[in-house]
Amino acid sequence: MKNLHYCVDCRRIASFNGECSYCNSTSVKDLVKKAPVNVIGTKTKGRVMNVRNNMLELLCVDEGNTKSIRQFEAERLQKIL
């Protein structure tokens, strides 16, 4: 995983440099594979599978219990704690 972190306070995901650019908090942790995330503004949830150029591939489970892999930008996601 390439340099993606999440803020513990606001749960936003991005490539921070020691400080969150959204809430200016210094409590930033690394994002790991299989971490649960949510797409901001929707009910779509998934687990991180891969990261390529600030695009995350998520394993999403739909209503019919079908699994699909979708790509989202890192700025559109937040970590589920």
C-alpha positions as CSV (number, residue, x, y, z in Angstrom):
1,M,0.0,0.0,0.0
2,K,1.5,3.3,-1.0
3,N,1.5,6.1,1.6
4,L,-2.2,6.2,2.3
5,H,-3.2,7.1,5.8
6,Y,-6.4,7.9,7.7
7,C,-7.1,10.5,10.4
8,V,-8.3,9.1,13.7
9,D,-10.5,12.2,14.4
10,C,-12.3,12.8,11.1
11,R,-11.6,9.3,9.5
12,R,-10.7,10.7,6.1
13,I,-8.3,8.8,3.9
14,A,-5.5,10.5,1.9
15,S,-1.7,10.8,1.7
16,F,-1.1,13.0,4.7
17,N,2.3,14.3,5.8
18,G,2.0,14.0,9.5
19,E,-1.1,16.3,9.8
20,C,-4.7,15.9,8.5
21,S,-5.5,18.4,5.7
22,Y,-9.2,18.4,6.6
23,C,-9.2,18.8,10.4
24,N,-5.5,19.7,11.1
25,S,-5.2,16.8,13.6
26,T,-1.8,15.1,14.1
27,S,-3.3,11.7,15.0
28,V,-2.8,9.9,11.6
29,K,-2.4,6.1,11.1
30,D,-1.5,3.9,8.2
31,L,-4.3,2.3,6.1
32,V,-3.9,-1.5,5.8
33,K,-5.3,-4.1,3.4
34,K,-8.8,-5.5,4.3
35,A,-9.6,-2.4,6.3
36,P,-13.3,-1.5,6.3
37,V,-14.2,1.8,4.6
38,N,-17.3,3.7,3.6
39,V,-17.9,5.9,0.5
40,I,-18.8,9.4,1.8
41,G,-22.4,10.3,1.0
42,T,-23.6,6.8,0.2
43,K,-24.3,3.5,2.0
44,T,-21.7,1.7,0.0
45,K,-19.2,-0.1,2.3
46,G,-16.3,-2.4,1.4
47,R,-12.8,-3.6,2.3
48,V,-9.6,-2.3,0.8
49,M,-8.1,-4.8,-1.6
50,N,-5.5,-2.8,-3.6
51,V,-4.2,0.8,-4.1
52,R,-3.0,2.3,-7.4
53,N,-2.3,6.0,-7.9
54,N,-4.7,7.2,-5.1
55,M,-7.4,4.9,-6.5
56,L,-8.5,2.2,-4.1
57,E,-10.1,-1.1,-5.2
58,L,-12.8,-2.2,-2.8
59,L,-14.5,-5.5,-2.3
60,C,-18.1,-4.6,-2.0
61,V,-21.0,-6.9,-1.0
62,D,-24.3,-6.0,-2.6
63,E,-27.9,-6.6,-1.3
64,G,-28.1,-9.9,-3.1
65,N,-25.0,-11.2,-1.4
66,T,-23.0,-10.8,-4.6
67,K,-19.4,-9.6,-4.3
68,S,-17.9,-7.0,-6.7
69,I,-14.7,-5.1,-7.0
70,R,-15.1,-1.3,-7.5
71,Q,-12.6,1.5,-7.8
72,F,-12.9,4.8,-5.9
73,E,-10.7,7.9,-5.3
74,A,-9.1,8.0,-1.9
75,E,-10.6,11.4,-1.1
76,R,-14.2,10.0,-1.4
77,L,-13.6,7.4,1.3
78,Q,-13.6,7.3,5.1
79,K,-12.4,4.6,7.5
80,I,-15.0,2.7,9.6
81,L,-13.7,2.5,13.2
